[in-house]
């Protein structure tokens, strides 16, 4: 129903705008340090994830209103997902790089170094390792399956 779409889209718009606004306001009132960067990066990641979700939602709505399949919808969705995942990864790498530079050239603290290690382990290493495992767990399409599905591999078909 239209009401369900309105509720979902309005919640997504709130989750897109509010974290970005919160990050902006935090930067206006406080001096940037590593702890603040972690909070801001979490806000940015939330906005990025919601933006990616909204873009995919819009693509599906466009396809629904056209009443005909969009020719390369799978590739477009793959590019949207890949783009916002890449941006998430870059934000995580920037946080780690800033934390390392602050540790080496600024004030070194045990807590700051611990946070860098934990952040690196969970947000950079584990997430990427899980992605590799997911890709490797996908079945390989046989020649017969490729022929039946118009020469589309299992990853592209999914």
C-alpha positions as CSV (number, residue, x, y, z in Angstrom):
1,X,0.0,0.0,0.0
2,X,1.0,3.6,-0.4
3,X,1.1,4.1,3.3
4,X,3.7,1.4,3.8
5,X,5.9,2.9,1.1
6,X,5.5,6.4,2.6
7,X,6.5,5.2,6.1
8,X,9.5,3.3,4.8
9,X,10.7,6.1,2.6
10,X,10.2,8.7,5.3
11,X,12.1,6.6,7.8
12,X,14.9,6.2,5.3
13,X,15.0,9.9,4.5
14,X,15.2,10.6,8.3
15,X,18.1,8.1,8.6
16,X,19.8,9.7,5.6
17,X,19.5,13.3,6.8
18,X,19.7,13.1,10.6
19,X,23.1,11.3,10.9
20,X,24.7,13.6,8.3
21,X,23.3,16.7,10.1
22,X,24.5,15.3,13.4
23,X,28.0,14.8,12.0
24,X,28.0,18.3,10.6
25,X,26.9,19.8,14.0
26,X,29.4,17.8,15.9
27,X,32.2,19.2,13.6
28,X,30.9,22.7,14.3
29,X,31.0,22.5,18.1
30,X,34.0,20.2,18.8
31,X,37.7,20.0,17.8
32,X,38.3,17.0,15.6
33,X,40.0,14.1,17.4
34,X,40.1,10.3,16.9
35,X,37.1,9.7,19.2
36,X,35.0,12.2,17.4
37,X,36.0,10.8,14.0
38,X,34.7,7.4,15.1
39,X,31.3,8.9,15.9
40,X,31.2,10.9,12.7
41,X,32.3,7.9,10.6
42,X,29.4,5.9,12.1
43,X,27.0,8.6,11.1
44,X,28.5,8.8,7.6
45,X,28.2,5.0,7.3
46,X,24.6,5.1,8.3
47,X,23.8,7.7,5.7
48,X,25.8,5.8,3.0
49,X,23.9,2.6,3.8
50,X,20.5,4.3,3.7
51,X,21.4,6.1,0.5
52,X,22.3,2.8,-1.2
53,X,19.1,1.2,0.0
54,X,17.1,4.2,-1.2
55,X,18.7,4.0,-4.6
56,X,17.9,0.4,-5.0
57,X,14.4,1.0,-3.8
58,X,14.0,3.7,-6.4
59,X,15.3,1.4,-9.1
60,X,12.8,-1.2,-8.2
61,X,10.0,1.3,-8.2
62,X,11.0,2.6,-11.6
63,X,11.0,-1.0,-12.9
64,X,7.6,-1.6,-11.3
65,X,6.0,1.5,-12.8
66,X,7.4,0.6,-16.3
67,X,5.6,-2.7,-16.2
68,X,8.5,-4.1,-18.1
69,X,11.9,-5.3,-16.9
70,X,14.7,-2.8,-17.1
71,X,17.3,-4.3,-19.4
72,X,20.5,-4.2,-17.2
73,X,18.9,-3.9,-13.7
74,X,21.1,-6.6,-12.2
75,X,24.2,-4.7,-13.3
76,X,22.9,-1.4,-12.1
77,X,22.0,-2.8,-8.6
78,X,25.4,-4.5,-8.5
79,X,27.1,-1.2,-9.3
80,X,25.1,0.7,-6.6
81,X,25.9,-2.0,-4.0
82,X,29.5,-2.1,-5.0
83,X,29.8,1.7,-4.9
84,X,28.4,2.2,-1.5
85,X,30.4,-0.8,-0.1
86,X,33.5,0.7,-1.5
87,X,32.7,4.0,0.1
88,X,32.1,2.2,3.4
89,X,35.5,0.5,3.1
90,X,37.2,3.9,2.3
91,X,35.6,5.5,5.4
92,X,36.9,2.6,7.5
93,X,40.4,3.0,6.0
94,X,40.3,6.7,6.6
95,X,39.4,6.2,10.2
96,X,42.2,3.7,10.7
97,X,44.7,6.0,8.8
98,X,43.7,9.0,11.0
99,X,44.0,6.9,14.1
100,X,47.5,5.6,13.1
101,X,48.7,9.1,12.2
102,X,47.4,10.5,15.5
103,X,49.1,7.7,17.4
104,X,52.4,8.2,15.7
105,X,52.5,12.0,15.5
106,X,50.0,13.1,18.1
107,X,49.1,11.9,21.5
108,X,49.7,8.2,21.9
109,X,47.4,6.4,24.3
110,X,46.8,2.8,25.1
111,X,43.0,3.2,24.6
112,X,43.5,5.0,21.3
113,X,45.8,2.2,20.0
114,X,43.4,-0.4,21.2
115,X,40.5,1.2,19.4
116,X,42.5,1.4,16.2
117,X,43.3,-2.3,16.4
118,X,39.7,-3.3,17.2
119,X,38.3,-1.0,14.5
120,X,40.8,-2.4,12.0
121,X,40.1,-6.0,12.9
122,X,36.3,-5.8,12.8
123,X,35.6,-3.1,10.2
124,X,38.4,-3.7,7.7
125,X,39.6,-7.3,8.1
126,X,36.6,-9.3,9.2
127,X,34.1,-7.7,6.9
128,X,36.4,-8.2,3.9
129,X,37.1,-11.8,4.9
130,X,33.4,-12.5,5.2
131,X,32.8,-11.1,1.7
132,X,35.5,-13.4,0.3
133,X,33.9,-16.4,2.1
134,X,30.5,-15.5,0.7
135,X,31.8,-15.2,-2.8
136,X,33.8,-18.5,-2.5
137,X,30.7,-20.3,-1.2
138,X,28.7,-19.6,-4.3
139,X,28.3,-22.6,-6.5
140,X,29.9,-22.7,-9.9
141,X,27.5,-22.9,-12.8
142,X,27.8,-25.9,-15.1
143,X,27.9,-25.5,-18.9
144,X,24.4,-26.8,-19.1
145,X,23.1,-24.2,-16.5
146,X,24.9,-21.4,-18.4
147,X,23.3,-22.6,-21.6
148,X,19.8,-22.8,-20.0
149,X,20.1,-19.3,-18.6
150,X,21.4,-17.6,-21.7
151,X,25.1,-17.8,-20.8
152,X,24.7,-15.9,-17.5
153,X,27.0,-17.1,-14.7
154,X,25.6,-17.9,-11.2
155,X,26.9,-14.6,-9.8
156,X,25.4,-12.6,-12.6
157,X,22.2,-14.6,-12.5
158,X,21.8,-14.1,-8.7
